[in-house]
């Protein structure tokens, strides 16, 4: 969930972190860090979190009769 109460602490979701092009995060407080690391200055920013894609629906269980009137 995007706005759940218990968030996994990671620099990738921190207010103070900025994503770099090589998969690292530039932290204003601590410098260059890995995205999965965190520190005590962590502040959650929900706009930096990318939700997982929804699974595609499986329509193989239906036949042509189900779609006709």
Helices and strands as residue ranges (DSSP letters): G 11-13, E 17-19, E 24-27, E 31-34, G 46-48, G 64-67
